[in-house]
Amino acid sequence: MEDLDPEGVTDVAAKLRGQADRLDQVAADLADARADWAENAQVGRRDRSSSQRPGPRPRPSGQRRLLTPSGVTA
């Protein structure tokens, strides 16, 4: 930037301040998003614990699982 008069310098300074304010807001938004991500990721890990995993459903006694030639369970 060359040949700026006082008004030009003031204009550039105002634009730079605006950009700095925007970067401050982006940094705050990013910090909030990271905290939210970390909180939800931990909740997700707890929800998938081995004690809560669905297992195979027990069949009533006496029933057997049969496969047909096409591989479909009968």
Biotite code that builds the C-alpha atoms (Angstrom):
import biotite.structure as struc

atoms = struc.array([
    struc.Atom([0.000, 0.000, 0.000], chain_id="A", res_id=1, res_name="MET", atom_name="CA", element="C"),
    struc.Atom([1.528, 3.157, -1.130], chain_id="A", res_id=2, res_name="GLU", atom_name="CA", element="C"),
    struc.Atom([0.491, 6.767, -1.363], chain_id="A", res_id=3, res_name="ASP", atom_name="CA", element="C"),
    struc.Atom([-2.273, 6.590, 1.240], chain_id="A", res_id=4, res_name="LEU", atom_name="CA", element="C"),
    struc.Atom([-3.516, 9.857, 2.610], chain_id="A", res_id=5, res_name="ASP", atom_name="CA", element="C"),
    struc.Atom([-4.727, 10.031, 6.233], chain_id="A", res_id=6, res_name="PRO", atom_name="CA", element="C"),
    struc.Atom([-8.251, 9.090, 5.168], chain_id="A", res_id=7, res_name="GLU", atom_name="CA", element="C"),
    struc.Atom([-6.926, 6.050, 3.254], chain_id="A", res_id=8, res_name="GLY", atom_name="CA", element="C"),
    struc.Atom([-4.905, 4.911, 6.274], chain_id="A", res_id=9, res_name="VAL", atom_name="CA", element="C"),
    struc.Atom([-8.000, 5.296, 8.479], chain_id="A", res_id=10, res_name="THR", atom_name="CA", element="C"),
    struc.Atom([-10.045, 3.262, 5.986], chain_id="A", res_id=11, res_name="ASP", atom_name="CA", element="C"),
    struc.Atom([-7.456, 0.460, 5.862], chain_id="A", res_id=12, res_name="VAL", atom_name="CA", element="C"),
    struc.Atom([-7.214, 0.429, 9.665], chain_id="A", res_id=13, res_name="ALA", atom_name="CA", element="C"),
    struc.Atom([-11.004, 0.131, 9.979], chain_id="A", res_id=14, res_name="ALA", atom_name="CA", element="C"),
    struc.Atom([-11.061, -2.773, 7.523], chain_id="A", res_id=15, res_name="LYS", atom_name="CA", element="C"),
    struc.Atom([-8.267, -4.532, 9.397], chain_id="A", res_id=16, res_name="LEU", atom_name="CA", element="C"),
    struc.Atom([-10.113, -4.044, 12.695], chain_id="A", res_id=17, res_name="ARG", atom_name="CA", element="C"),
    struc.Atom([-13.222, -5.554, 11.111], chain_id="A", res_id=18, res_name="GLY", atom_name="CA", element="C"),
    struc.Atom([-11.237, -8.565, 9.941], chain_id="A", res_id=19, res_name="GLN", atom_name="CA", element="C"),
    struc.Atom([-9.666, -8.968, 13.395], chain_id="A", res_id=20, res_name="ALA", atom_name="CA", element="C"),
    struc.Atom([-13.120, -8.838, 15.010], chain_id="A", res_id=21, res_name="ASP", atom_name="CA", element="C"),
    struc.Atom([-14.346, -11.482, 12.582], chain_id="A", res_id=22, res_name="ARG", atom_name="CA", element="C"),
    struc.Atom([-11.354, -13.718, 13.367], chain_id="A", res_id=23, res_name="LEU", atom_name="CA", element="C"),
    struc.Atom([-12.041, -13.330, 17.096], chain_id="A", res_id=24, res_name="ASP", atom_name="CA", element="C"),
    struc.Atom([-15.625, -14.487, 16.498], chain_id="A", res_id=25, res_name="GLN", atom_name="CA", element="C"),
    struc.Atom([-14.482, -17.429, 14.359], chain_id="A", res_id=26, res_name="VAL", atom_name="CA", element="C"),
    struc.Atom([-12.018, -18.483, 17.066], chain_id="A", res_id=27, res_name="ALA", atom_name="CA", element="C"),
    struc.Atom([-14.779, -18.375, 19.708], chain_id="A", res_id=28, res_name="ALA", atom_name="CA", element="C"),
    struc.Atom([-17.160, -20.335, 17.451], chain_id="A", res_id=29, res_name="ASP", atom_name="CA", element="C"),
    struc.Atom([-14.460, -22.925, 16.807], chain_id="A", res_id=30, res_name="LEU", atom_name="CA", element="C"),
    struc.Atom([-13.773, -23.329, 20.526], chain_id="A", res_id=31, res_name="ALA", atom_name="CA", element="C"),
    struc.Atom([-17.504, -23.831, 21.166], chain_id="A", res_id=32, res_name="ASP", atom_name="CA", element="C"),
    struc.Atom([-17.768, -26.366, 18.345], chain_id="A", res_id=33, res_name="ALA", atom_name="CA", element="C"),
    struc.Atom([-14.745, -28.317, 19.617], chain_id="A", res_id=34, res_name="ARG", atom_name="CA", element="C"),
    struc.Atom([-16.177, -28.436, 23.143], chain_id="A", res_id=35, res_name="ALA", atom_name="CA", element="C"),
    struc.Atom([-19.537, -29.599, 21.776], chain_id="A", res_id=36, res_name="ASP", atom_name="CA", element="C"),
    struc.Atom([-17.832, -32.243, 19.633], chain_id="A", res_id=37, res_name="TRP", atom_name="CA", element="C"),
    struc.Atom([-15.801, -33.551, 22.562], chain_id="A", res_id=38, res_name="ALA", atom_name="CA", element="C"),
    struc.Atom([-18.879, -33.734, 24.786], chain_id="A", res_id=39, res_name="GLU", atom_name="CA", element="C"),
    struc.Atom([-20.935, -35.590, 22.190], chain_id="A", res_id=40, res_name="ASN", atom_name="CA", element="C"),
    struc.Atom([-18.103, -37.936, 21.239], chain_id="A", res_id=41, res_name="ALA", atom_name="CA", element="C"),
    struc.Atom([-17.727, -39.047, 24.866], chain_id="A", res_id=42, res_name="GLN", atom_name="CA", element="C"),
    struc.Atom([-21.453, -39.557, 25.226], chain_id="A", res_id=43, res_name="VAL", atom_name="CA", element="C"),
    struc.Atom([-21.380, -41.646, 22.060], chain_id="A", res_id=44, res_name="GLY", atom_name="CA", element="C"),
    struc.Atom([-18.546, -43.794, 23.410], chain_id="A", res_id=45, res_name="ARG", atom_name="CA", element="C"),
    struc.Atom([-20.465, -44.440, 26.629], chain_id="A", res_id=46, res_name="ARG", atom_name="CA", element="C"),
    struc.Atom([-23.622, -45.304, 24.676], chain_id="A", res_id=47, res_name="ASP", atom_name="CA", element="C"),
    struc.Atom([-21.736, -47.984, 22.740], chain_id="A", res_id=48, res_name="ARG", atom_name="CA", element="C"),
    struc.Atom([-20.330, -49.733, 25.786], chain_id="A", res_id=49, res_name="SER", atom_name="CA", element="C"),
    struc.Atom([-20.331, -53.519, 25.753], chain_id="A", res_id=50, res_name="SER", atom_name="CA", element="C"),
    struc.Atom([-23.099, -53.644, 28.347], chain_id="A", res_id=51, res_name="SER", atom_name="CA", element="C"),
    struc.Atom([-25.466, -51.874, 25.982], chain_id="A", res_id=52, res_name="GLN", atom_name="CA", element="C"),
    struc.Atom([-24.626, -53.662, 22.749], chain_id="A", res_id=53, res_name="ARG", atom_name="CA", element="C"),
    struc.Atom([-27.544, -55.585, 21.371], chain_id="A", res_id=54, res_name="PRO", atom_name="CA", element="C"),
    struc.Atom([-26.776, -59.267, 21.187], chain_id="A", res_id=55, res_name="GLY", atom_name="CA", element="C"),
    struc.Atom([-28.456, -62.042, 19.288], chain_id="A", res_id=56, res_name="PRO", atom_name="CA", element="C"),
    struc.Atom([-32.072, -62.496, 20.203], chain_id="A", res_id=57, res_name="ARG", atom_name="CA", element="C"),
    struc.Atom([-32.706, -65.786, 21.951], chain_id="A", res_id=58, res_name="PRO", atom_name="CA", element="C"),
    struc.Atom([-34.958, -68.187, 20.075], chain_id="A", res_id=59, res_name="ARG", atom_name="CA", element="C"),
    struc.Atom([-37.768, -69.899, 21.916], chain_id="A", res_id=60, res_name="PRO", atom_name="CA", element="C"),
    struc.Atom([-36.671, -73.323, 23.067], chain_id="A", res_id=61, res_name="SER", atom_name="CA", element="C"),
    struc.Atom([-37.137, -76.062, 20.535], chain_id="A", res_id=62, res_name="GLY", atom_name="CA", element="C"),
    struc.Atom([-36.805, -73.789, 17.491], chain_id="A", res_id=63, res_name="GLN", atom_name="CA", element="C"),
    struc.Atom([-33.845, -74.252, 15.206], chain_id="A", res_id=64, res_name="ARG", atom_name="CA", element="C"),
    struc.Atom([-32.507, -71.961, 12.552], chain_id="A", res_id=65, res_name="ARG", atom_name="CA", element="C"),
    struc.Atom([-32.778, -73.499, 9.109], chain_id="A", res_id=66, res_name="LEU", atom_name="CA", element="C"),
    struc.Atom([-31.155, -72.348, 5.917], chain_id="A", res_id=67, res_name="LEU", atom_name="CA", element="C"),
    struc.Atom([-32.759, -72.992, 2.579], chain_id="A", res_id=68, res_name="THR", atom_name="CA", element="C"),
    struc.Atom([-30.702, -73.650, -0.581], chain_id="A", res_id=69, res_name="PRO", atom_name="CA", element="C"),
    struc.Atom([-30.995, -69.944, -1.445], chain_id="A", res_id=70, res_name="SER", atom_name="CA", element="C"),
    struc.Atom([-29.488, -69.017, 1.921], chain_id="A", res_id=71, res_name="GLY", atom_name="CA", element="C"),
    struc.Atom([-32.677, -67.501, 3.272], chain_id="A", res_id=72, res_name="VAL", atom_name="CA", element="C"),
    struc.Atom([-33.471, -68.354, 6.864], chain_id="A", res_id=73, res_name="THR", atom_name="CA", element="C"),
    struc.Atom([-36.661, -70.351, 7.191], chain_id="A", res_id=74, res_name="ALA", atom_name="CA", element="C"),
])
